[in-house]
């Protein structure tokens, strides 16, 4: 039985159609591959951009953290230096103040006025029949000026304030000034360079610190 045959024109048309369909299919596949590649490239690029941005942010954050840590360390070092300087200045100021008070207490007029006023205030009267102990320092080399001031004070107290007289008693301490002890009254007054300097320092130290802080702020502003 004979097989059916296609005319040559039909064969060419079939071949042409298959070729076109193959080309079209190949083009579509190629376009799909290119589109997929573009999408993948875009995804990779976006991921790389995000990673770069995250790394940049992380780097900036690390730099900011380091900057803040450095600033905190500098601030702490500054505060420590300021506190140390203030303590040194306050110590020098206190020593200088006590030295000035000690020099003043070696003057008979100053020592006498302070002790007499303190005693009269404590006794609430001009004169008393009590006898007092005048406690004076024994440490250190003899000081003629201080000894004279104490002798003048003892004579003044016996004449003007204490009818019972005054007994000089040396105690193991250094410095200037005296302590007055009235056993019957239970009164003890400290008119010494250490005691008076402490009282003055309590009043002067707040002002000293305010001036120190003001000068310090001015210096930082100029810096």
N, CA and C atoms as a LAMMPS dump frame, in Angstrom:
ITEM: TIMESTEP
0
ITEM: NUMBER OF ATOMS
669
ITEM: BOX BOUNDS ff ff ff
-5.0000000000000000e+02 5.0000000000000000e+02
-5.0000000000000000e+02 5.0000000000000000e+02
-5.0000000000000000e+02 5.0000000000000000e+02
ITEM: ATOMS id mol type element x y z
1 1 1 N 0.85 -1.191 0
2 1 2 C 0 0 0
3 1 3 C 0.872 1.223 0
4 2 1 N 0.635 2.133 -0.849
5 2 2 C 1.5 3.304 -0.991
6 2 3 C 1.268 4.295 0.144
7 3 1 N 2.406 4.904 0.695
8 3 2 C 2.317 5.924 1.753
9 3 3 C 1.901 7.253 1.145
10 4 1 N 1.083 8.015 1.898
11 4 2 C 0.683 9.301 1.37
12 4 3 C 1.869 10.246 1.383
13 5 1 N 1.982 11.084 0.466
14 5 2 C 3.095 12.039 0.361
15 5 3 C 2.55 13.445 0.37
16 6 1 N 3.452 14.39 0.886
17 6 2 C 3.087 15.809 0.898
18 6 3 C 3.737 16.489 -0.275
19 7 1 N 3.09 17.399 -0.795
20 7 2 C 3.712 18.139 -1.861
21 7 3 C 4.917 18.896 -1.339
22 8 1 N 5.828 19.152 -2.191
23 8 2 C 7.084 19.809 -1.78
24 8 3 C 6.821 21.154 -1.152
25 9 1 N 5.849 21.848 -1.624
26 9 2 C 5.537 23.158 -1.027
27 9 3 C 5.061 22.998 0.412
28 10 1 N 4.324 21.943 0.664
29 10 2 C 3.851 21.711 2.034
30 10 3 C 4.985 21.366 2.96
31 11 1 N 5.962 20.615 2.437
32 11 2 C 7.12 20.261 3.263
33 11 3 C 7.899 21.521 3.634
34 12 1 N 8.083 22.372 2.695
35 12 2 C 8.834 23.593 2.968
36 12 3 C 8.107 24.47 3.995
37 13 1 N 6.798 24.517 3.805
38 13 2 C 6.018 25.311 4.772
39 13 3 C 6.141 24.732 6.175
40 14 1 N 6.112 23.381 6.284
41 14 2 C 6.222 22.735 7.595
42 14 3 C 7.574 23.002 8.202
43 15 1 N 8.596 22.856 7.4
44 15 2 C 9.96 23.112 7.899
45 15 3 C 10.097 24.562 8.351
46 16 1 N 9.553 25.45 7.526
47 16 2 C 9.644 26.874 7.867
48 16 3 C 8.902 27.178 9.163
49 17 1 N 7.72 26.541 9.285
50 17 2 C 6.931 26.783 10.508
51 17 3 C 7.647 26.235 11.727
52 18 1 N 8.22 25.029 11.595
53 18 2 C 8.949 24.449 12.727
54 18 3 C 10.171 25.31 13.089
55 19 1 N 10.804 25.815 12.047
56 19 2 C 11.983 26.649 12.294
57 19 3 C 11.585 27.928 13.044
58 20 1 N 10.501 28.534 12.573
59 20 2 C 10.044 29.767 13.211
60 20 3 C 9.613 29.522 14.647
61 21 1 N 8.873 28.395 14.805
62 21 2 C 8.452 28.072 16.178
63 21 3 C 9.661 27.809 17.064
64 22 1 N 10.673 27.109 16.511
65 22 2 C 11.886 26.846 17.301
66 22 3 C 12.619 28.128 17.642
67 23 1 N 12.719 28.991 16.619
68 23 2 C 13.385 30.269 16.871
69 23 3 C 12.628 31.077 17.926
70 24 1 N 11.281 31.094 17.775
71 24 2 C 10.465 31.849 18.733
72 24 3 C 10.607 31.273 20.133
73 25 1 N 10.605 29.916 20.196
74 25 2 C 10.751 29.268 21.493
75 25 3 C 12.124 29.574 22.087
76 26 1 N 13.15 29.512 21.232
77 26 2 C 14.5 29.829 21.71
78 26 3 C 14.615 31.259 22.184
79 27 1 N 13.96 32.164 21.399
80 27 2 C 14.007 33.578 21.809
81 27 3 C 13.315 33.794 23.154
82 28 1 N 12.138 33.133 23.292
83 28 2 C 11.427 33.277 24.572
84 28 3 C 12.267 32.732 25.728
85 29 1 N 12.893 31.584 25.496
86 29 2 C 13.724 30.99 26.54
87 29 3 C 14.905 31.89 26.875
88 30 1 N 15.49 32.449 25.777
89 30 2 C 16.618 33.353 26
90 30 3 C 16.172 34.588 26.781
91 31 1 N 15.005 35.106 26.405
92 31 2 C 14.483 36.284 27.116
93 31 3 C 14.209 35.96 28.577
94 32 1 N 13.665 34.745 28.815
95 32 2 C 13.41 34.326 30.192
96 32 3 C 14.716 34.209 30.982
97 33 1 N 15.732 33.616 30.296
98 33 2 C 17.029 33.477 30.966
99 33 3 C 17.619 34.847 31.282
100 34 1 N 17.539 35.758 30.284
101 34 2 C 18.07 37.111 30.495
102 34 3 C 17.308 37.818 31.616
103 35 1 N 15.972 37.687 31.631
104 35 2 C 15.162 38.32 32.664
105 35 3 C 15.51 37.767 34.042
106 36 1 N 15.649 36.412 34.077
107 36 2 C 16.018 35.782 35.351
108 36 3 C 17.394 36.256 35.806
109 37 1 N 18.319 36.356 34.831
110 37 2 C 19.665 36.817 35.169
111 37 3 C 19.636 38.255 35.678
112 38 1 N 18.814 39.069 35.01
113 38 2 C 18.7 40.454 35.459
114 38 3 C 18.105 40.542 36.868
115 39 1 N 17.082 39.732 37.102
116 39 2 C 16.477 39.725 38.439
117 39 3 C 17.487 39.277 39.488
118 40 1 N 18.256 38.236 39.152
119 40 2 C 19.271 37.746 40.098
120 40 3 C 20.349 38.789 40.324
121 41 1 N 20.753 39.429 39.22
122 41 2 C 21.768 40.479 39.347
123 41 3 C 21.249 41.631 40.209
124 42 1 N 19.968 42.006 39.982
125 42 2 C 19.376 43.084 40.778
126 42 3 C 19.295 42.686 42.245
127 43 1 N 18.921 41.414 42.478
128 43 2 C 18.832 40.932 43.868
129 43 3 C 20.202 40.935 44.538
130 44 1 N 21.207 40.435 43.806
131 44 2 C 22.561 40.414 44.362
132 44 3 C 23.067 41.829 44.61
133 45 1 N 22.786 42.727 43.654
134 45 2 C 23.223 44.118 43.804
135 45 3 C 22.54 44.777 44.995
136 46 1 N 21.22 44.537 45.145
137 46 2 C 20.493 45.11 46.274
138 46 3 C 21.024 44.563 47.591
139 47 1 N 21.285 43.25 47.617
140 47 2 C 21.83 42.644 48.828
141 47 3 C 23.197 43.222 49.157
142 48 1 N 24.022 43.381 48.124
143 48 2 C 25.347 43.953 48.335
144 48 3 C 25.249 45.4 48.829
145 49 1 N 24.282 46.151 48.246
146 49 2 C 24.098 47.534 48.691
147 49 3 C 23.65 47.588 50.152
148 50 1 N 22.68 46.694 50.498
149 50 2 C 22.22 46.663 51.895
150 50 3 C 23.364 46.293 52.839
151 51 1 N 24.155 45.314 52.427
152 51 2 C 25.276 44.895 53.267
153 51 3 C 26.289 46.03 53.438
154 52 1 N 26.539 46.741 52.323
155 52 2 C 27.465 47.871 52.392
156 52 3 C 26.921 48.961 53.311
157 53 1 N 25.611 49.235 53.203
158 53 2 C 25.003 50.251 54.068
159 53 3 C 25.048 49.83 55.526
160 54 1 N 24.767 48.541 55.78
161 54 2 C 24.824 48.049 57.153
162 54 3 C 26.249 48.14 57.7
163 55 1 N 27.221 47.79 56.831
164 55 2 C 28.61 47.891 57.27
165 55 3 C 28.987 49.339 57.545
166 56 1 N 28.479 50.25 56.689
167 56 2 C 28.767 51.671 56.897
168 56 3 C 28.139 52.167 58.196
169 57 1 N 26.862 51.765 58.411
170 57 2 C 26.204 52.156 59.665
171 57 3 C 26.931 51.575 60.873
172 58 1 N 27.321 50.301 60.757
173 58 2 C 28.033 49.667 61.869
174 58 3 C 29.362 50.368 62.135
175 59 1 N 30.044 50.746 61.022
176 59 2 C 31.314 51.457 61.175
177 59 3 C 31.107 52.814 61.825
178 60 1 N 30.069 53.53 61.371
179 60 2 C 29.767 54.832 61.983
180 60 3 C 29.387 54.674 63.441
181 61 1 N 28.596 53.618 63.737
182 61 2 C 28.197 53.378 65.128
183 61 3 C 29.416 53.069 65.984
184 62 1 N 30.346 52.263 65.433
185 62 2 C 31.564 51.94 66.177
186 62 3 C 32.406 53.188 66.408
187 63 1 N 32.499 54.027 65.37
188 63 2 C 33.252 55.27 65.508
189 63 3 C 32.61 56.172 66.559
190 64 1 N 31.269 56.261 66.519
191 64 2 C 30.557 57.092 67.501
192 64 3 C 30.73 56.539 68.911
193 65 1 N 30.68 55.205 69.038
194 65 2 C 30.883 54.582 70.354
195 65 3 C 32.285 54.882 70.878
196 66 1 N 33.279 54.746 69.987
197 66 2 C 34.649 55.046 70.383
198 66 3 C 34.803 56.529 70.746
199 67 1 N 34.131 57.387 69.971
200 67 2 C 34.215 58.826 70.255
201 67 3 C 33.61 59.145 71.614
202 68 1 N 32.439 58.547 71.887
203 68 2 C 31.798 58.785 73.175
204 68 3 C 32.633 58.235 74.321
205 69 1 N 33.233 57.049 74.105
206 69 2 C 34.082 56.46 75.139
207 69 3 C 35.304 57.335 75.402
208 70 1 N 35.885 57.85 74.313
209 70 2 C 37.043 58.734 74.461
210 70 3 C 36.654 60.019 75.186
211 71 1 N 35.472 60.571 74.835
212 71 2 C 35.016 61.801 75.487
213 71 3 C 34.733 61.546 76.971
214 72 1 N 34.122 60.388 77.267
215 72 2 C 33.855 60.053 78.662
216 72 3 C 35.158 59.909 79.443
217 73 1 N 36.165 59.277 78.806
218 73 2 C 37.462 59.121 79.467
219 73 3 C 38.124 60.482 79.711
220 74 1 N 38.017 61.364 78.718
221 74 2 C 38.583 62.707 78.872
222 74 3 C 37.857 63.491 79.97
223 75 1 N 36.529 63.384 79.983
224 75 2 C 35.751 64.081 81.014
225 75 3 C 36.125 63.574 82.406
226 76 1 N 36.28 62.251 82.529
227 76 2 C 36.647 61.667 83.818
228 76 3 C 38.041 62.125 84.23
229 77 1 N 38.963 62.115 83.275
230 77 2 C 40.319 62.574 83.585
231 77 3 C 40.315 64.057 83.981
232 78 1 N 39.489 64.834 83.298
233 78 2 C 39.372 66.267 83.628
234 78 3 C 38.818 66.463 85.035
235 79 1 N 37.743 65.707 85.357
236 79 2 C 37.17 65.844 86.701
237 79 3 C 38.168 65.435 87.773
238 80 1 N 38.894 64.347 87.52
239 80 2 C 39.893 63.899 88.5
240 80 3 C 40.986 64.945 88.678
241 81 1 N 41.427 65.523 87.558
242 81 2 C 42.471 66.546 87.635
243 81 3 C 41.968 67.783 88.385
244 82 1 N 40.725 68.162 88.107
245 82 2 C 40.141 69.333 88.778
246 82 3 C 40.008 69.082 90.277
247 83 1 N 39.513 67.902 90.65
248 83 2 C 39.373 67.576 92.073
249 83 3 C 40.724 67.56 92.773
250 84 1 N 41.712 66.973 92.106
251 84 2 C 43.045 66.922 92.698
252 84 3 C 43.618 68.329 92.862
253 85 1 N 43.445 69.153 91.826
254 85 2 C 43.936 70.53 91.902
255 85 3 C 43.215 71.3 92.999
256 86 1 N 41.893 71.126 93.09
257 86 2 C 41.136 71.839 94.127
258 86 3 C 41.569 71.416 95.514
259 87 1 N 41.781 70.115 95.703
260 87 2 C 42.229 69.63 97.009
261 87 3 C 43.598 70.21 97.369
262 88 1 N 44.484 70.265 96.377
263 88 2 C 45.805 70.827 96.635
264 88 3 C 45.713 72.308 96.996
265 89 1 N 44.894 73.041 96.239
266 89 2 C 44.742 74.471 96.517
267 89 3 C 44.073 74.716 97.859
268 90 1 N 43.062 73.904 98.171
269 90 2 C 42.393 74.06 99.461
270 90 3 C 43.345 73.743 100.605
271 91 1 N 44.169 72.705 100.423
272 91 2 C 45.148 72.382 101.457
273 91 3 C 46.144 73.514 101.66
274 92 1 N 46.636 74.068 100.547
275 92 2 C 47.577 75.188 100.65
276 92 3 C 46.899 76.417 101.265
277 93 1 N 45.641 76.642 100.896
278 93 2 C 44.891 77.769 101.447
279 93 3 C 44.694 77.603 102.946
280 94 1 N 44.349 76.379 103.376
281 94 2 C 44.138 76.111 104.803
282 94 3 C 45.432 76.303 105.588
283 95 1 N 46.554 75.83 105.038
284 95 2 C 47.834 75.998 105.718
285 95 3 C 48.208 77.48 105.829
286 96 1 N 47.983 78.198 104.728
287 96 2 C 48.296 79.626 104.75
288 96 3 C 47.41 80.365 105.746
289 97 1 N 46.149 80.008 105.793
290 97 2 C 45.219 80.644 106.726
291 97 3 C 45.636 80.385 108.171
292 98 1 N 45.975 79.128 108.466
293 98 2 C 46.394 78.796 109.83
294 98 3 C 47.685 79.524 110.196
295 99 1 N 48.585 79.675 109.221
296 99 2 C 49.825 80.405 109.475
297 99 3 C 49.55 81.871 109.802
298 100 1 N 48.598 82.459 109.085
299 100 2 C 48.236 83.862 109.363
300 100 3 C 47.579 84.001 110.738
301 101 1 N 46.717 83.046 111.086
302 101 2 C 46.065 83.09 112.397
303 101 3 C 47.102 82.936 113.507
304 102 1 N 48.062 82.011 113.309
305 102 2 C 49.104 81.798 114.307
306 102 3 C 49.917 83.077 114.514
307 103 1 N 50.234 83.754 113.414
308 103 2 C 50.989 85.01 113.525
309 103 3 C 50.185 86.052 114.294
310 104 1 N 48.878 86.116 114.035
311 104 2 C 48.031 87.086 114.743
312 104 3 C 47.946 86.77 116.23
313 105 1 N 47.887 85.487 116.582
314 105 2 C 47.751 85.097 117.997
315 105 3 C 49.035 85.331 118.784
316 106 1 N 50.128 85.58 118.098
317 106 2 C 51.378 85.903 118.81
318 106 3 C 51.432 87.367 119.21
319 107 1 N 50.445 88.152 118.77
320 107 2 C 50.37 89.556 119.175
321 107 3 C 49.548 89.646 120.456
322 108 1 N 50.106 90.204 121.511
323 108 2 C 49.402 90.258 122.803
324 108 3 C 48.013 90.891 122.719
325 109 1 N 47.881 91.963 121.949
326 109 2 C 46.591 92.649 121.883
327 109 3 C 45.53 91.76 121.249
328 110 1 N 45.89 91.062 120.174
329 110 2 C 44.932 90.206 119.475
330 110 3 C 44.537 89.028 120.357
331 111 1 N 45.534 88.349 120.916
332 111 2 C 45.244 87.187 121.758
333 111 3 C 44.408 87.592 122.963
334 112 1 N 44.775 88.691 123.612
335 112 2 C 44.047 89.133 124.794
336 112 3 C 42.596 89.471 124.479
337 113 1 N 42.372 90.196 123.39
338 113 2 C 41.002 90.579 123.03
339 113 3 C 40.128 89.363 122.737
340 114 1 N 40.664 88.402 121.993
341 114 2 C 39.889 87.212 121.645
342 114 3 C 39.53 86.385 122.876
343 115 1 N 40.509 86.158 123.744
344 115 2 C 40.266 85.314 124.919
345 115 3 C 39.331 86.01 125.903
346 116 1 N 39.544 87.286 126.154
347 116 2 C 38.69 88.015 127.104
348 116 3 C 37.241 88.055 126.608
349 117 1 N 37.045 88.347 125.329
350 117 2 C 35.686 88.386 124.783
351 117 3 C 35.026 87.003 124.858
352 118 1 N 35.777 85.944 124.546
353 118 2 C 35.215 84.594 124.597
354 118 3 C 34.849 84.204 126.027
355 119 1 N 35.702 84.551 126.978
356 119 2 C 35.431 84.217 128.38
357 119 3 C 34.214 84.968 128.909
358 120 1 N 34.137 86.248 128.647
359 120 2 C 33.006 87.036 129.125
360 120 3 C 31.703 86.551 128.494
361 121 1 N 31.763 86.137 127.246
362 121 2 C 30.567 85.591 126.592
363 121 3 C 30.171 84.259 127.233
364 122 1 N 31.164 83.423 127.534
365 122 2 C 30.862 82.119 128.136
366 122 3 C 30.371 82.261 129.573
367 123 1 N 30.939 83.221 130.32
368 123 2 C 30.558 83.412 131.725
369 123 3 C 29.318 84.287 131.876
370 124 1 N 28.963 85.005 130.819
371 124 2 C 27.805 85.913 130.828
372 124 3 C 27.939 86.974 131.922
373 125 1 N 29.173 87.369 132.217
374 125 2 C 29.417 88.421 133.198
375 125 3 C 30.806 89.006 132.953
376 126 1 N 31.027 90.182 133.525
377 126 2 C 32.299 90.859 133.32
378 126 3 C 33.419 90.189 134.096
379 127 1 N 33.161 89.831 135.371
380 127 2 C 34.194 89.245 136.214
381 127 3 C 33.663 87.983 136.891
382 128 1 N 34.584 87.091 137.232
383 128 2 C 34.219 85.842 137.885
384 128 3 C 35.23 85.539 138.981
385 129 1 N 34.751 84.889 140.023
386 129 2 C 35.644 84.521 141.116
387 129 3 C 36.369 83.211 140.857
388 130 1 N 36.138 82.613 139.709
389 130 2 C 36.75 81.316 139.41
390 130 3 C 38.243 81.458 139.122
391 131 1 N 38.931 80.328 139.29
392 131 2 C 40.323 80.227 138.904
393 131 3 C 40.378 79.359 137.646
394 132 1 N 41.195 79.764 136.695
395 132 2 C 41.236 79.063 135.414
396 132 3 C 42.627 78.526 135.136
397 133 1 N 42.648 77.469 134.344
398 133 2 C 43.907 76.958 133.807
399 133 3 C 44.08 77.497 132.391
400 134 1 N 45.248 78.03 132.147
401 134 2 C 45.582 78.522 130.812
402 134 3 C 46.533 77.502 130.193
403 135 1 N 46.002 76.698 129.26
404 135 2 C 46.77 75.619 128.656
405 135 3 C 47.511 76.149 127.44
406 136 1 N 48.846 76.104 127.503
407 136 2 C 49.681 76.681 126.446
408 136 3 C 50.536 75.576 125.827
409 137 1 N 50.942 75.751 124.576
410 137 2 C 51.734 74.697 123.914
411 137 3 C 53.15 74.627 124.462
412 138 1 N 53.675 73.414 124.554
413 138 2 C 55.048 73.235 124.993
414 138 3 C 55.955 72.735 123.868
415 139 1 N 55.342 72.24 122.754
416 139 2 C 56.138 71.684 121.66
417 139 3 C 56.84 72.79 120.897
418 140 1 N 58.004 72.458 120.338
419 140 2 C 58.73 73.408 119.513
420 140 3 C 59.673 74.271 120.326
421 141 1 N 60.44 75.076 119.604
422 141 2 C 61.412 75.955 120.245
423 141 3 C 60.705 77.108 120.935
424 142 1 N 61.279 77.621 122.02
425 142 2 C 60.664 78.759 122.712
426 142 3 C 60.487 79.946 121.767
427 143 1 N 59.341 80.567 121.85
428 143 2 C 59.015 81.717 121.01
429 143 3 C 58.814 82.898 121.939
430 144 1 N 59.757 83.827 121.892
431 144 2 C 59.712 84.959 122.819
432 144 3 C 58.45 85.778 122.63
433 145 1 N 58.064 86.01 121.378
434 145 2 C 56.866 86.806 121.11
435 145 3 C 55.618 86.117 121.628
436 146 1 N 55.507 84.797 121.398
437 146 2 C 54.35 84.054 121.879
438 146 3 C 54.328 84 123.404
439 147 1 N 55.506 83.819 124.03
440 147 2 C 55.579 83.771 125.501
441 147 3 C 55.151 85.102 126.107
442 148 1 N 55.573 86.19 125.49
443 148 2 C 55.172 87.51 125.977
444 148 3 C 53.668 87.699 125.861
445 149 1 N 53.094 87.247 124.725
446 149 2 C 51.652 87.373 124.545
447 149 3 C 50.891 86.591 125.612
448 150 1 N 51.379 85.405 125.951
449 150 2 C 50.709 84.574 126.964
450 150 3 C 50.843 85.205 128.346
451 151 1 N 52.034 85.755 128.664
452 151 2 C 52.23 86.407 129.97
453 151 3 C 51.3 87.61 130.107
454 152 1 N 51.188 88.39 129.031
455 152 2 C 50.299 89.556 129.065
456 152 3 C 48.852 89.1 129.216
457 153 1 N 48.485 88.011 128.553
458 153 2 C 47.125 87.491 128.652
459 153 3 C 46.818 87.029 130.068
460 154 1 N 47.734 86.294 130.666
461 154 2 C 47.516 85.793 132.028
462 154 3 C 47.312 86.952 133
463 155 1 N 48.127 87.986 132.852
464 155 2 C 48.001 89.149 133.743
465 155 3 C 46.67 89.858 133.511
466 156 1 N 46.26 89.968 132.253
467 156 2 C 44.988 90.64 131.927
468 156 3 C 43.811 89.866 132.479
469 157 1 N 43.816 88.555 132.329
470 157 2 C 42.704 87.738 132.832
471 157 3 C 42.611 87.822 134.346
472 158 1 N 43.756 87.748 135.033
473 158 2 C 43.747 87.815 136.498
474 158 3 C 43.265 89.17 136.988
475 159 1 N 43.58 90.212 136.259
476 159 2 C 43.218 91.566 136.695
477 159 3 C 41.769 91.915 136.335
478 160 1 N 41.324 91.521 135.131
479 160 2 C 40.056 92.035 134.626
480 160 3 C 38.911 91.03 134.6
481 161 1 N 39.199 89.744 134.605
482 161 2 C 38.126 88.768 134.385
483 161 3 C 38.033 87.74 135.499
484 162 1 N 39.135 87.126 135.848
485 162 2 C 39.124 85.993 136.78
486 162 3 C 39.759 86.406 138.113
487 163 1 N 38.928 86.605 139.089
488 163 2 C 39.434 87.026 140.396
489 163 3 C 40.234 85.909 141.064
490 164 1 N 39.927 84.676 140.727
491 164 2 C 40.647 83.55 141.322
492 164 3 C 42.022 83.335 140.741
493 165 1 N 42.367 84.071 139.718
494 165 2 C 43.695 83.965 139.142
495 165 3 C 43.773 82.951 138.005
496 166 1 N 44.964 82.817 137.471
497 166 2 C 45.217 81.959 136.312
498 166 3 C 46.439 81.086 136.579
499 167 1 N 46.314 79.815 136.233
500 167 2 C 47.429 78.877 136.351
501 167 3 C 47.875 78.48 134.942
502 168 1 N 49.149 78.698 134.651
503 168 2 C 49.686 78.313 133.356
504 168 3 C 50.049 76.83 133.364
505 169 1 N 49.533 76.1 132.415
506 169 2 C 49.807 74.664 132.292
507 169 3 C 50.243 74.392 130.854
508 170 1 N 51.404 73.775 130.704
509 170 2 C 51.883 73.446 129.354
510 170 3 C 51.343 72.075 128.944
511 171 1 N 50.892 72.004 127.698
512 171 2 C 50.355 70.747 127.177
513 171 3 C 51.094 70.358 125.904
514 172 1 N 51.153 69.04 125.63
515 172 2 C 51.939 68.564 124.483
516 172 3 C 51.266 68.858 123.133
517 173 1 N 51.43 70.055 122.672
518 173 2 C 50.939 70.427 121.338
519 173 3 C 51.787 71.556 120.809
520 174 1 N 51.684 71.768 119.521
521 174 2 C 52.412 72.859 118.887
522 174 3 C 51.417 73.916 118.443
523 175 1 N 51.935 74.968 117.832
524 175 2 C 51.042 76.004 117.341
525 175 3 C 51.023 77.218 118.241
526 176 1 N 50.023 78.052 118.014
527 176 2 C 49.898 79.299 118.771
528 176 3 C 48.529 79.35 119.433
529 177 1 N 48.409 80.308 120.384
530 177 2 C 47.131 80.443 121.08
531 177 3 C 47.083 79.624 122.352
532 178 1 N 45.919 79.659 123.009
533 178 2 C 45.754 78.986 124.308
534 178 3 C 44.399 78.301 124.37
535 179 1 N 44.301 77.402 125.345
536 179 2 C 43.002 76.849 125.729
537 179 3 C 42.755 77.242 127.182
538 180 1 N 41.537 77.679 127.443
539 180 2 C 41.173 78.118 128.794
540 180 3 C 40.213 77.094 129.397
541 181 1 N 40.586 76.588 130.598
542 181 2 C 39.779 75.555 131.246
543 181 3 C 39.316 76.06 132.611
544 182 1 N 38.001 76.132 132.776
545 182 2 C 37.406 76.483 134.07
546 182 3 C 36.692 75.247 134.59
547 183 1 N 37.334 74.533 135.506
548 183 2 C 36.806 73.258 135.985
549 183 3 C 35.475 73.435 136.698
550 184 1 N 35.331 74.486 137.537
551 184 2 C 34.11 74.668 138.317
552 184 3 C 32.908 74.973 137.429
553 185 1 N 33.152 75.658 136.344
554 185 2 C 32.08 76.019 135.419
555 185 3 C 31.871 74.959 134.327
556 186 1 N 32.822 74.041 134.217
557 186 2 C 32.74 73.059 133.14
558 186 3 C 32.917 73.693 131.768
559 187 1 N 33.737 74.727 131.697
560 187 2 C 33.937 75.474 130.454
561 187 3 C 35.353 75.252 129.944
562 188 1 N 35.475 75.028 128.681
563 188 2 C 36.792 74.963 128.04
564 188 3 C 36.711 75.684 126.701
565 189 1 N 37.558 76.682 126.552
566 189 2 C 37.581 77.487 125.332
567 189 3 C 38.897 77.264 124.602
568 190 1 N 38.805 77.054 123.3
569 190 2 C 40.002 76.868 122.487
570 190 3 C 40.188 78.084 121.604
571 191 1 N 41.177 78.896 121.958
572 191 2 C 41.536 80.047 121.143
573 191 3 C 42.937 79.76 120.587
574 192 1 N 42.984 78.792 119.691
575 192 2 C 44.247 78.355 119.101
576 192 3 C 44.226 78.612 117.6
577 193 1 N 45.418 78.547 117.008
578 193 2 C 45.483 78.76 115.562
579 193 3 C 44.702 77.682 114.815
580 194 1 N 44.733 76.446 115.312
581 194 2 C 44.021 75.35 114.654
582 194 3 C 42.506 75.535 114.742
583 195 1 N 42.005 75.88 115.937
584 195 2 C 40.561 76.032 116.124
585 195 3 C 40.02 77.236 115.35
586 196 1 N 40.721 78.366 115.433
587 196 2 C 40.236 79.569 114.754
588 196 3 C 40.35 79.43 113.233
589 197 1 N 41.412 78.781 112.77
590 197 2 C 41.556 78.574 111.331
591 197 3 C 40.445 77.675 110.799
592 198 1 N 40.055 76.667 111.591
593 198 2 C 38.963 75.783 111.172
594 198 3 C 37.65 76.555 111.059
595 199 1 N 37.394 77.454 112.021
596 199 2 C 36.174 78.266 111.963
597 199 3 C 36.184 79.195 110.756
598 200 1 N 37.311 79.839 110.524
599 200 2 C 37.421 80.743 109.371
600 200 3 C 37.317 79.975 108.054
601 201 1 N 37.934 78.798 108.027
602 201 2 C 37.911 78 106.796
603 201 3 C 36.485 77.564 106.469
604 202 1 N 35.709 77.249 107.498
605 202 2 C 34.322 76.855 107.276
606 202 3 C 33.528 77.979 106.605
607 203 1 N 33.867 79.208 106.932
608 203 2 C 33.169 80.347 106.326
609 203 3 C 33.746 80.727 104.964
610 204 1 N 35.054 80.582 104.821
611 204 2 C 35.714 81.054 103.608
612 204 3 C 35.751 80.019 102.489
613 205 1 N 35.687 78.736 102.847
614 205 2 C 35.853 77.694 101.831
615 205 3 C 34.776 77.727 100.745
616 206 1 N 33.482 77.926 101.072
617 206 2 C 32.484 78.011 99.989
618 206 3 C 32.799 79.113 98.986
619 207 1 N 33.229 80.254 99.478
620 207 2 C 33.585 81.358 98.577
621 207 3 C 34.822 81.007 97.759
622 208 1 N 35.781 80.373 98.398
623 208 2 C 36.993 79.944 97.695
624 208 3 C 36.643 78.993 96.557
625 209 1 N 35.75 78.037 96.828
626 209 2 C 35.358 77.07 95.805
627 209 3 C 34.584 77.749 94.671
628 210 1 N 33.746 78.722 95.019
629 210 2 C 32.988 79.426 93.982
630 210 3 C 33.93 80.179 93.046
631 211 1 N 34.933 80.834 93.603
632 211 2 C 35.903 81.557 92.781
633 211 3 C 36.695 80.568 91.927
634 212 1 N 37.068 79.448 92.513
635 212 2 C 37.818 78.423 91.783
636 212 3 C 37.011 77.91 90.594
637 213 1 N 35.736 77.583 90.828
638 213 2 C 34.884 77.07 89.749
639 213 3 C 34.677 78.117 88.66
640 214 1 N 34.526 79.382 89.063
641 214 2 C 34.321 80.452 88.084
642 214 3 C 35.567 80.618 87.203
643 215 1 N 36.732 80.628 87.823
644 215 2 C 37.969 80.765 87.05
645 215 3 C 38.165 79.556 86.146
646 216 1 N 37.793 78.4 86.648
647 216 2 C 37.941 77.175 85.857
648 216 3 C 37.031 77.205 84.633
649 217 1 N 35.79 77.664 84.818
650 217 2 C 34.849 77.764 83.697
651 217 3 C 35.33 78.764 82.668
652 218 1 N 35.881 79.873 83.12
653 218 2 C 36.418 80.873 82.19
654 218 3 C 37.561 80.288 81.377
655 219 1 N 38.407 79.506 82.032
656 219 2 C 39.524 78.882 81.325
657 219 3 C 39.06 77.893 80.285
658 220 1 N 38.033 77.106 80.586
659 220 2 C 37.518 76.13 79.624
660 220 3 C 36.841 76.831 78.447
661 221 1 N 36.152 77.949 78.733
662 221 2 C 35.492 78.69 77.648
663 221 3 C 36.524 79.257 76.675
664 222 1 N 37.629 79.747 77.206
665 222 2 C 38.676 80.292 76.324
666 222 3 C 39.331 79.184 75.524
667 223 1 N 39.415 77.961 76.171
668 223 2 C 40.018 76.83 75.469
669 223 3 C 39.13 76.331 74.368
